[in-house]
Amino acid sequence: MQKWVAIKQVKRIEYVLKHGNYNTRKLAAQALGEISYTSSTPILFKTIDDKVHNVSIAALNSLEKIGCPDELGVTIIKKT
């Protein structure tokens, strides 16, 4: 995963976030936060509802790192 982060393979990381097991989904959510690619915010918002709590928290933390320009997004990040 760190190799993908280093070369900013966002699409691969997003794929893993959607289709990986819970460990790789958590790592993928964290990786998207490290890259801070704002186009990944929609998939991270969807991931907040992941059935595995640690994955949800990783997505939320990444959203906090990336930031969200829209007021609704800011409210969701602060409330969860």
C-alpha positions as CSV (number, residue, x, y, z in Angstrom):
1,M,0.0,0.0,0.0
2,Q,2.8,2.4,0.8
3,K,4.2,2.0,-2.7
4,W,0.9,3.0,-4.1
5,V,0.8,6.0,-1.8
6,A,4.3,7.0,-2.9
7,I,3.3,7.0,-6.5
8,K,-0.2,8.2,-5.9
9,Q,-2.1,5.3,-7.3
10,V,-5.4,6.7,-6.1
11,K,-7.6,4.5,-8.4
12,R,-6.0,1.3,-7.1
13,I,-6.3,2.4,-3.5
14,E,-10.0,3.3,-4.0
15,Y,-10.6,-0.1,-5.6
16,V,-9.1,-1.8,-2.5
17,L,-11.3,0.4,-0.3
18,K,-14.4,-0.9,-2.1
19,H,-13.4,-4.6,-2.6
20,G,-10.8,-5.5,-0.1
21,N,-11.1,-7.4,3.2
22,Y,-11.4,-5.3,6.4
23,N,-7.7,-5.0,7.0
24,T,-6.9,-3.7,3.5
25,R,-10.0,-1.4,3.5
26,K,-8.7,0.2,6.7
27,L,-5.2,0.6,5.1
28,A,-6.7,2.0,2.0
29,A,-8.8,4.6,3.9
30,Q,-5.6,5.7,5.8
31,A,-3.7,5.8,2.5
32,L,-6.2,8.1,0.9
33,G,-5.8,10.5,3.9
34,E,-2.0,10.5,3.4
35,I,-2.4,11.3,-0.3
36,S,-5.1,14.0,0.5
37,Y,-6.7,13.6,-2.9
38,T,-9.9,15.6,-2.6
39,S,-11.6,13.6,-5.3
40,S,-11.6,10.6,-3.0
41,T,-14.0,12.3,-0.5
42,P,-17.1,10.7,-1.9
43,I,-15.8,7.2,-1.5
44,L,-14.6,8.0,2.0
45,F,-18.0,9.4,3.0
46,K,-19.5,6.1,1.8
47,T,-17.0,4.2,3.9
48,I,-18.0,5.9,7.1
49,D,-20.9,3.4,7.0
50,D,-18.6,0.4,6.7
51,K,-19.8,-2.5,8.8
52,V,-16.3,-2.7,10.5
53,H,-15.9,0.1,13.0
54,N,-12.1,0.4,12.5
55,V,-12.6,1.0,8.7
56,S,-15.2,3.6,9.4
57,I,-12.9,5.4,11.8
58,A,-10.0,5.3,9.3
59,A,-12.3,6.9,6.7
60,L,-13.4,9.6,9.1
61,N,-9.9,10.4,10.1
62,S,-8.9,10.6,6.4
63,L,-11.8,13.0,5.7
64,E,-10.6,15.2,8.5
65,K,-7.1,15.3,7.0
66,I,-8.3,16.0,3.5
67,G,-10.9,18.6,4.7
68,C,-14.3,19.2,3.1
69,P,-15.3,22.5,1.5
70,D,-19.0,21.9,1.8
71,E,-20.9,22.7,4.9
72,L,-22.7,19.4,5.1
73,G,-19.5,17.5,4.8
74,V,-17.9,19.5,7.6
75,T,-21.0,18.8,9.8
76,I,-20.9,15.1,9.2
77,I,-17.2,14.9,9.9
78,K,-17.6,16.8,13.2
79,K,-20.7,14.9,14.3
80,T,-19.5,11.3,13.8
